[in-house]
Amino acid sequence: MKTTILAAAIVLAGSGAAFAAQCPSIMAQIDEALAASTADDATKAEVMALYETGKAAHEAGDHDASVADLNAALALLGG
């Protein structure tokens, strides 16, 4: 029983680290997509708002929220 709980704790702790590593990668994808984008100004503003909230969540350690916001921004750019 203790081994199962310990294994579950290790898996959960590792998943946060995996999301933490994704955030900068997604931010770089957004930067590239935004540079090549022909989206209108309103869409670009929405992308930047999501980018900023995603970046802030990443810096605060909330990587689940960060990945969600950053992926939403990338989706607006067609990525």
C-alpha positions as CSV (number, residue, x, y, z in Angstrom):
1,M,0.0,0.0,0.0
2,K,2.8,2.4,0.9
3,T,4.6,1.5,-2.3
4,T,1.5,2.3,-4.4
5,I,1.0,5.7,-2.7
6,L,4.7,6.5,-3.1
7,A,4.6,5.6,-6.8
8,A,1.5,7.7,-7.4
9,A,3.2,10.7,-5.6
10,I,6.3,10.3,-7.8
11,V,4.2,10.2,-11.0
12,L,2.2,13.3,-10.0
13,A,5.3,15.2,-9.0
14,G,6.9,14.4,-12.4
15,S,3.9,15.5,-14.4
16,G,4.3,19.1,-13.2
17,A,7.9,19.1,-14.3
18,A,6.8,17.8,-17.8
19,F,4.4,20.7,-18.1
20,A,7.0,23.2,-16.9
21,A,9.2,22.2,-19.8
22,Q,6.4,22.6,-22.3
23,C,5.7,26.2,-21.5
24,P,8.8,27.8,-23.0
25,S,8.5,25.6,-26.1
26,I,4.9,26.7,-26.7
27,M,5.9,30.3,-26.1
28,A,8.5,29.9,-28.8
29,Q,6.0,28.4,-31.2
30,I,3.7,31.3,-30.6
31,D,6.5,33.8,-31.3
32,E,7.2,32.1,-34.6
33,A,3.5,31.8,-35.6
34,L,2.8,35.4,-34.6
35,A,5.7,36.7,-36.7
36,A,4.4,34.9,-39.8
37,S,0.7,35.5,-39.0
38,T,-1.7,37.5,-41.2
39,A,-4.3,37.5,-38.4
40,D,-6.2,40.7,-37.7
41,D,-5.3,43.1,-34.9
42,A,-8.1,41.8,-32.6
43,T,-6.9,38.2,-32.9
44,K,-3.3,39.2,-32.3
45,A,-4.4,41.2,-29.2
46,E,-6.2,38.1,-27.9
47,V,-3.2,35.9,-28.6
48,M,-1.0,38.3,-26.7
49,A,-3.4,38.4,-23.7
50,L,-3.4,34.6,-23.6
51,Y,0.4,34.6,-24.0
52,E,0.8,37.0,-21.1
53,T,-1.5,35.1,-18.8
54,G,0.2,31.8,-19.8
55,K,3.6,33.3,-19.1
56,A,2.5,34.6,-15.7
57,A,1.0,31.2,-14.8
58,H,4.3,29.5,-15.8
59,E,6.3,31.9,-13.6
60,A,3.9,31.3,-10.7
61,G,4.4,27.6,-11.1
62,D,0.8,26.8,-12.4
63,H,1.9,24.9,-15.4
64,D,-1.4,23.3,-16.2
65,A,-3.0,26.8,-16.5
66,S,0.0,28.0,-18.5
67,V,-0.2,25.2,-21.0
68,A,-3.9,25.7,-21.4
69,D,-3.6,29.4,-22.1
70,L,-0.6,29.1,-24.4
71,N,-2.2,26.3,-26.4
72,A,-5.4,28.5,-26.7
73,A,-3.2,31.3,-28.1
74,L,-1.4,29.0,-30.5
75,A,-4.8,27.6,-31.7
76,L,-5.9,31.2,-32.5
77,L,-2.9,31.4,-34.8
78,G,-3.7,28.1,-36.5
79,G,-1.0,26.1,-34.7
